[in-house]
Amino acid sequence: MPTGTDSAYAASFAELQRDLPASSPRAWRFRALAAASRAGALLSEGLRVGYEHGFDSGPFMDHVYGNQPGGRTALGRGIDRRLLSRRTCQAFREIRVLARQALDEAVDASTAPVPLVADLAAGPAPYVFEVLTAHPDAEALLADIDPAALAQARAHGIERGLSERVTFTQMSAFDREALERIDPAPDIVAELGLYGIYHDDALIERHFVDLAETIAPEQIVFNVQTQNPEIEYIARVWRDHRGERCVWRLRPVETILSWAAAAGYEPASIRSDSFGIYRVGRLVRA
């Protein structure tokens, strides 16, 4: 499994959504890579988790964050080590650190006596638990549409002795009625790893308005994938949590900031991983 740029050809989002012509040499190449990846899942722990839960899922992200190669036999662990060394996986680990820093800053800047942090697509949410450990007065609401991801988050909370300070709920971040039911309203909303797996620009744009009109958090911490040399490999080899091709949407950070501004939020900080794949931003209510 190569760890660098998989192709000098930069496919557009529309092209990534389409299957390649069956007779195309690129189609043959990606079919071979997909077959090799599937075979590797018999040995590599990370590939097994990715194909079982989705490469966009909380369980897979938990494996990437742990950065401990695992699998059956030394060959399986070697395959897993190569997976974990991909640029995308390295960027995932870097933005976890950047997200933790942004959330720390958000809690420090909060005017609430007991800051409530809500992660609306939490996955295993390791950064939230780290923030709760560092800020004994803070509390958290962890939400996710995936029950397996919530189960992992609960296990982390119990392991860290923090479960009494955390509320868990299964919901979609884009369900306005679910947002209206959140009580008390959070002071800080974290949306990390959410925007890239949803393709509809109007959905994300409307979501900012829904946040502002329902729970109206003081601050929002988000990330967005702006470019990725491995994006076509991911789209044609990996599978998402629905078992479909893992097509991720790249967006300029300026687009996210324009939607946030229309909903009444402005940037307090924007940071990037060392590969320039992601941006992590902290927004404050204007």
N, C-alpha and C positions, 0 to 999 in steps of 0.2 A: 504494500500500500504506500504510494508516494506521499511524501510529507510536504512538498512544496507546491508550486502552482501546477495544477493538473492540465492546463491547456492554455496556450497563448490566445486562444479564441475566447473573447468575452461575450457570452450570450446575454441577450436582453431578457428582461423578466418575461415578456410575451413568448420568446423562444423557449425559455426554460419550461413554460407551461405545456408546450407542444412536445409530443413524442418525435424523435428523430425518424427520418425515412429508414425503413428496414434495411435498405441496401447501402446506407451511408457508412463509410469507414468509421466515422465517429460513433455511430450507433453500435457497430461491432465492438469498438473499443470499450464503450461504456457497459455493454452487455457482459463483456469479459470481466471488467472490473467489478460489476455487480455480482457475478457468479463467484468470483474470488472472495468478495466481502462476505457473501452468504456462507461460503465454505469456512471462512475464518471464524464465523460466529459459532461453529461447533467447538472451537478451542478458546477463543478470546472472550473474556468476561464482558468487556465493553461492547463488543459487537453483538454478543448475545443479548445484553440489556437493550441495546439500540433497536434490534429487530423485534424484541418482545414487547417493549413499551413505546418505542418511537425515539428517534434521534433528537426530537424536540421536547422530550418528556423530562419530568423531574427526576425519575430514577437514572436516566442516562446522564443528566447534568450532575447528579450526585457522584456518579462514578468519575466523571471528568474532574470535578472539584477535588476528589480524594487523591487523584493522580497516583494511584497505586496499581501498576499493571497486575492483572490477574487472569487466570484461565487454567485450562487443562494442559499440562506438560509445559516444558520450557518453551516450546514453539508457540503455544497459545499465549504465554506471557510476553513473548517477543512481539507477536502480532499486536497485542494490546498496547505494548509500549510504543509502537509506531502509530497506533491510533491516537494515543494520548499526546503524542508529539506533533500532531498536525497543527498547522497555524491556527485553524479555527478553535481547536481545543485549548491551545495556549492562550488565545484571546479570551476564551470563556473564563479561564482562571484569572487572567488579569482584570477583567471587568468585574469579577466578584470582589476583588480588592477595592477597585474604584467605586463600586456600588456601596461597599461597606463604609468607605470614607465619606461618600455623599450622604448616606443615611446618618452617620455620626454627626456631620455638620448640620443636617436637618433637625435632629433632636436637640443639639446644642442651641440652634436658632429658634426653636419652638417657643411660643409664648404660653403654652399650656402647662399647668402645674404637673400634670401626669400625661406626657405626650403619648398619643396612641398612633402607632404605625400600622397601616394596613397594606399588606402585599396582596394585590388582587389576582395575581397569577403566580402563586408562591412557589410551587414545586417544593423541593426540600427546604428552601429558605435558610440556608446556613448563615448568610449575612445578617438576617433579621435576628437570629438567636445570638449572634456575636454582639450585635448592637444592644440587645436586651441585657446581656451580661455586663457590658460596659456602662450601661445606664440603668441602674436599679430602680429608678422611678418610672421608667417607660413601660408601656404595655403594647401588645400587638394583636392584630386580627389577620389571620392567614386564610386566604380564600383560593380555591382552585377548582377548575371544572373536572379535574381528574382525581377520583377517589384514591388511587394508588399513590399519587403525589402527596395528598393530604395525610395518608397513613404514614408516609415517610417523615413528613413534618412533625406529626404527633410523636413518633418514635424519637426524633431528635429532641423535641421539647422535654419528654420524659427523661431522656438520658442526661440532659443538661440541668434538670431540676427546675425548668422554667414553665412547665405546662400550666401552672396556675395563673400565669400572667399572659396567657395566650388564648384567644378564642379561635376556633376552627369552623369554617363553613364551606360547603360545596356550592359554588355559583360561578357564573360566567361574568368576567369583568365588564362585558358589553351589555349586560342585562340591566337596563335602567331601573326596572321595578325592584330588582335585587339590591341595587345601590340605594334606592329610597328606603329599603327596609333596614339598612345598617344603622344600628343605634347602640352606643353613641357614635357620632360621626368622627372619623379619624382626623387627626391634625396633619398627618403626613401620609401620602399614598406612594407606594413603590410599584412600579410597573417595569419589570426587568425580564427581558426575553419574550415579551408579549407581542410587540408590533410586527416583528419579522415574520411570524407564522400566520398572520392575517393579511390577506392580499388587498382587501377593499379599502382604498384611501378614505372614502366617505365614512366608513365604519369607525376608523381611528379618529378622524376629524370630529365626528359627532360625539364620540366618547369623551373628548375633552370638554365639550359643552355639557354633556350629562354629568360629568364629575363636578363641574362648576355649579350646576343648577341643583344638584342633589346633596352630596356630602360636603362640597366646597372646602377641600383641604387647604391649609395654609401653604403647603409645599407638596410638590410632586417630584419624585426621583424616577428617572426613566433611562433606558438605553435604546439605541437604534443601530442597526447594522447598516453602514453606509457603503461599504465595498468589501469584496471578498474574492481573492483569486481562486478559491476552491468552490465557489458557488455552484458551478455546473456539475462538478463531481458530486456534491451533496444532493443536488436535485435529481440526478440520474442514477445514483447508487444507493443512497440512504432512503429510509422510509420514515414517515411521521407517525404520530400517535394513532392516526386513523388507518394506518397501513398503506397510505398512498405515497406517491413520490414526495420527497421532502423539499418542496419548492419554497424558498424563503424570499421575502420581498426586501430588496435594498431600498433605502430612502435617504436622501440628503438630510442632515440634521436641521438644515434651514427649513425644510418642509414641516418637521415636527414643531419647531419653534414658532412657525407662522400659525399653525393650528392652536398651539397653546396661547399665543398672544390674543387670538380672536376670542378665546375663552377667559381671558383676563389674567394670564400668567406670563412672567418674564424670566429669563435665565439668570440664575445666581452663579452657576459654574458649569462648564462643559469640559470634559476630559476625554482622552483617547487612549486606547491600548497601544502598545509599541508597534503593532502591525498596521494601525490605522483602520482596522476592521470595524470597530465599534466606537460610539460616542456614549458617554454617560453624562447625563445632565441633571441638575437640580433646579427646579422652577419654584418661584415664589409668587404669591398672589400680588398682582400689580396694585 
